[in-house]
């Protein structure tokens, strides 16, 4: 039974975690376990990471034995997160429109 109910929020949490841990630098590799992302299972996080990699937002590899991921945000991943944080600075109506546009990029 899946632990993660909303794939969009999980993808955003993956990007946010990498953005924070990499000090906002593209290409900086960060190692983490699947449970660090909303308490998710390895297979669920792997699926979401593959989705984000296909869209060019991050690059990752995984260690099947230790169940650990190594990932780095790409330039477009950093730009995506900066757009998301900038959208929060606008007033209510413009913020909603911008966030909807941002979330559309990471929806299936």
C-alpha distance (Angstrom), angle and dihedral (degrees) to the residues before:
residue distance angle dihedral
X1 . . .
X2 3.80 . .
X3 3.77 118.5 .
X4 3.80 95.9 -160.0
X5 3.78 113.3 73.6
X6 3.80 102.4 179.7
X7 3.82 116.4 47.2
X8 3.82 93.7 -168.7
X9 3.80 93.4 57.1
X10 3.81 89.7 45.2
X11 3.81 91.3 52.5
X12 3.78 90.5 47.9
X13 3.82 90.4 48.9
X14 3.82 90.5 51.7
X15 3.80 90.9 50.9
X16 3.81 92.6 44.2
X17 3.81 92.0 50.0
X18 3.80 92.8 49.6
X19 3.81 91.5 44.5
X20 3.79 91.3 53.6
X21 3.81 98.3 41.3
X22 3.81 94.2 45.5
X23 3.81 92.1 54.1
X24 3.81 88.2 -120.3
X25 3.81 92.4 -65.1
X26 3.80 120.5 136.3
X27 3.78 115.2 -128.8
X28 3.82 96.2 21.3
X29 3.80 106.7 134.6
X30 3.79 117.0 -131.7
X31 3.82 123.3 -169.6
X32 3.79 120.5 -149.6
X33 3.78 144.1 148.9
X34 3.80 124.5 -112.5
X35 3.81 93.2 -116.1
X36 3.80 89.3 63.3
X37 3.81 88.0 71.0
X38 3.81 106.7 72.1
X39 3.82 90.4 -47.9
X40 3.81 90.9 -70.5
X41 3.78 128.5 167.9
X42 3.80 120.0 -106.4
X43 3.82 93.8 -112.3
X44 3.82 92.9 49.8
X45 3.79 94.5 49.6
X46 3.81 90.6 44.2
X47 3.81 90.1 54.7
X48 3.82 92.6 49.4
X49 3.82 92.0 45.9
X50 3.81 90.1 51.6
X51 3.82 88.9 50.8
X52 3.82 91.1 52.5
X53 3.80 91.9 45.4
X54 3.80 91.1 53.2
X55 3.81 88.2 56.0
X56 3.80 91.6 50.9
X57 3.80 96.8 -114.8
X58 3.80 97.0 118.9
X59 3.78 145.0 3.3
X60 3.78 119.6 -136.9
X61 3.76 145.8 169.2
X62 3.75 129.7 -168.1
X63 3.76 138.5 -147.0
X64 3.77 108.9 -139.9
X65 3.80 94.0 -165.1
X66 3.81 98.7 51.2
X67 3.83 93.1 29.0
X68 3.79 89.0 -132.1
X69 3.80 127.2 141.2
X70 3.80 127.7 -145.7
X71 3.78 111.6 -160.1
X72 3.78 141.1 164.1
X73 3.77 130.6 -170.0
X74 3.78 117.2 -120.5
X75 3.80 124.4 -137.0
X76 3.80 89.4 -93.4
X77 3.81 90.3 49.6
X78 3.80 90.8 54.3
X79 3.82 90.3 46.7
X80 3.82 90.1 49.6
X81 3.81 92.2 53.5
X82 3.80 92.6 45.2
X83 3.82 89.1 52.2
X84 3.81 89.6 50.6
X85 3.80 93.2 50.8
X86 3.82 92.0 44.9
X87 3.81 90.3 52.0
X88 3.80 89.8 61.1
X89 3.81 90.8 63.3
X90 3.81 95.4 64.9
X91 3.79 128.3 88.2
X92 3.81 120.1 -86.8
X93 3.82 101.4 -87.5
X94 3.79 96.8 41.9
X95 3.81 91.0 43.1
X96 3.80 91.2 54.8
X97 3.81 92.0 49.5
X98 3.79 93.4 48.6
X99 3.80 94.4 45.2
X100 3.79 90.4 49.6
X101 3.81 89.1 53.3
X102 3.81 90.8 48.0
X103 3.81 94.1 48.3
X104 3.81 90.0 49.0
X105 3.82 88.1 64.6
X106 3.81 92.7 60.4
X107 3.80 98.8 38.7
X108 3.79 119.5 104.3
